[in-house]
Amino acid sequence: MVIDAHVHITSPHIISNMEGYRAKEPYFDLLSGSQKNKNVTAEELICDMDKDGVDRSIVFGFGFRDQDNCRRANDYTIEALSRFPDRLVGFATVNPGADGVRKELERCKASGLTGVGEIMPMGQELDITDKEVMEELCGFCAENNWPLLVHVNELVGHYYPGKTPDSIHEAECLATNFPDTTIIFAHMGGGLCFFEAMPELRKQLSNVYYDTAALPFLYDATIFDALKQMGLLSKLIYGSDYPLLKIGRFRKMVETTSLTAGETADFLGNTAANLLGRLAGEDHNG
């Protein structure tokens, strides 16, 4: 099974009212202004999944600053999940620093969503190191065995639209503050994964996974061999950042590495399936 754990879908309403949303959401405006960034519906996603051999996708709307915009994005994720229940897993998006977080999460849970993401700290004007601000969201995720997907990026290298100060320091603080919450740090955690060579951080980050969203734009294929050498492949989850990228780029990268067929299968889907199954109390082994 191939599972893409980092997929953005956008409702036709938002697509048809793009200028209005961009005018009120600076970070959304920044990303939407890039020619590489596209907005696709659930139907378009399913077509690409069929073409590319992706069995399931974890989907979510944009992490808006305004909580009402997050609710509208969640409405579409819920609708998409109801139409394609065998192909999609839905995550809720909220602004943890705004009012009504638990109420919205409860609504999303009742509608079949099973995680939270992608939280975008700078875009949502959010300090994820503030334990009080993050308590309600992370507490809900821990209580309900929901994974929490959080945007993090590297602070070095070339600039690209959306590159933020959301770094490994903030990510480490979040994971340490909430050890009972399963956290997936997007974009290889901004490089936080490499610091798991430090024994103290390996222990502190035992609740953490890393997805590969946009990885081909940031690293070469040797990153897979490095993580294998570090014993971290079991924490690596395939995520494309679709529609920015598709699975073909990732398959080509992995083919040049030392990963075995079994390790590649784990990366492309088994690890995510087992994580989601474990959190749901299901047994996906054997």
N, C-alpha and C positions, 0 to 999 in steps of 0.2 A: 504493500500500500504506500502511495506517495501522498504526503500531507504537506501543504504549504501553510505555514503557521503565521504568515504576516502578509495579509491581503487587504487592500483598501477598496471599498465599493462606495459609490456616491449615488444618492437618489436622483431621479429625474428632476425633482423639484429644485434641488440645490444646483444641478447642472443648468437648468433653465433660468435660474436667478443668481448666476455666478457673480455678477458685478455687485449685487446687493450684499452678498456674503463677504466678498473681498473687501468691500468698503468698511465693514464692521469688525473684521477679523484680520489684524495685521499679519499674523504668521501664516494664515491660510492664503492671504494675498501674496505673500512672499513665495510660497511654494507653487501657487497657481500660476505665477508669472513666469515660471521656468518652462521652456519648451519641452523638457524631458518629462515633466509631470503631466499625467493625463487623468481624466476622471471617467470611470467606467461603471456601468450598471451591473447588477447581479447576472442578468441574462448574458451580457458580453463576457463576464467572467466564466460562466459555465461553458460557453462556446470554446474559450481558450483552454479551459481545463480538459475538455474532450480532445482537442487537437494535440495538447502537450502531454497527455497521460498523467494528469493530476487527479487523484481520486477524491480528495477532500481539501477544502480550504477553510482556514480560520479567518473570518471576515469581520470588519468593523468599519465604522464611519470615522470621520476626521475628529481629532481631539480639539474641539473648539474651546475658546475662552468663555463664551457665553453658554450657560447651562441649558437654556432653551434650545440653542442650536445643537447641543449634544443630544437632547431628547429627540429632536427631529431626525438626527442621524441614526439614533437607536430605533426609531420607528421603522426606518427602512431596513435596518439589519434584521429586525424581527420579521418584517414582511418577507424578506428574501429567504430567511430560514424556514418560514412556513411553506414557501413554494419549492424549496430544494432541500428538504430535511436530510436526505441521504448524501448530499454533497457538501453541505456547509455546516460549520460550527460558528456560532455567533458570540462575539464579545461586545460588551457594553462600553460606551465611552462616556466619561463624566469629567467635570472639573472638580478635583478633590477640595479645592479651596473655596468653592461656591456653596450656596445653600442647597439643600434638598438632595444630597448625595445618596443617603440611605434609601429614601423614598424612591428615587429613580432606579437604584440597583434592585430593590425589591420588585419593582414593576418589570424590570428586564428579566429577572429570575423567573417570575411567574409566566413570562412569555417565551421561555426556553433558552435564554442566553446563559452562558456558562463560564464567563471570564470577563476581565476588564482590559481594555487597551484600545488604541495605543495612547497612553498618557504622554503628553508633550510638555515638559516642564516650562521652558521659556515661552512657548506659544500660549500657554495657559496662565502665564505669570505666576508660576507655582514653585515654591521652594520645597523640594522633596526631602530635604534634610530636616525640615521642621516636623518633629514627631507629632505635635498636636494637630497640625494641618492634615497629616496623612493618616491619623489614627482611625477615623471613621471608615475610610476606604479600605485600608489594609486589614482592619479588624473584620470587616464584612467578608473580604476575600478569604481570610483565614477560617472564619466560622463556616463558610460555605464551600471550602476547598476549591476556590476559584483561582486560577493563575492570573497574575497581574503583569501585563506587558507595558514596559516603560521605554521611552526613547532615550538613548544615550549616544553621544558621538565622540570621536577622537578629537583632541584639541590641536593636533599637529597635522601637517600635510596641507593639501590644496583646499581652497575655499569652494564651496558649492552652496546653492540656495538651500536654506534650512539648517546649515551648520551652526550649532549653538554652543553656549558655554556649559551645556549639560554634560558633565564629565564623570570620570571614574570616581572622583571624591564623593560627589552627590550620590552616585549609585551605591557605593560601599556603605555610606551612612544609612540609606534606605534599607538595604538588606540587613544591616546590623540592628537597626531599630526594630525591625519586624521579622524576627527569625521564623515565625510560624506561618508567614505568608510565602507562597511559592511565587517567585518573581522571574520573569523572562526579560532580560535586558536586550533590547534590539541592537542591531548593528555591532554585534560582538561585544556589547557592553562598552563601546568606545575604547576597547583594548583592556578592559578590566580583567578579562579572562587570563591574560598573560601573568597577572600578578598573583594568580592562584599557585604559582610556583613558590610563593611565600607560605609556609605551613600555617601561620596564624590566619591568613586570608582564606586559605583553602577551607579551614574550619568555619570561619565567619560566613563564607559564601556557600555553605552547604545547601541553602534553600534557593540557589540561583541557577538558571539556565541561560544560554545565549542563543539568539537567532542570527541568521546570516543575511538579514535584509540588506540589500545593496552591496553585499560583500565584493563582487567583481569590480566595483568602482573604487574600492579602497585598498584591497590586498591582492597579492598574487596567490597561487595555489599552494605555496609552501606553508600557508597558515594551517592547512589541514594536517600536514605532517607534524608541525610543531605541537598542535593540540593533541595529536595521537601520542607523541613522545611524552607529553605532560600527563597523559591519562585522563584527558578531559572530553574525549569524543562522546561519552555518555551524557554530557551536558550540552551538546551541540544540537540545535534544532534547525531544520531547513525552513527558511522564510525568505521569500523573494523580494518583498516590497512591491509586489504587483499593484498597479500596472507598470511600475517603473522598470521592472525586469521580469523575465520569465525563466522557467526551469532549465531551458537549454544551456544558458551560460554557466549554470552551476554544474550541470552534468559534465560539460566539457572540462571544467576546472578539476573536478574530482577524478576524472579519467587519467589525469597526469600525476596523481598522487600515489602513495603507498597504501591507501585504504583498500581493504579487501571488499569482496562483494557483500559480505555480511555487514561490515562497518558502513558501507555506502547505503545499504538498505535501512540501517538504523538511523543514519543521518537524514535520509529523505522521507522517513515516515514512521518507523517503528518507535523511535524515542518519543515523538509527539503523541503517538497513539497510546503508548504505555503511560505517559504523563497524564493525559486526559482521562484515561481509564482508571489510573490509580486515584486521581483526585475525585473521580466519580464513584469510587469504591468498587470498580469492576476489575476483573482479571483478564488481561489481554495477552497473557503468556500461553504459548502452546496452542 
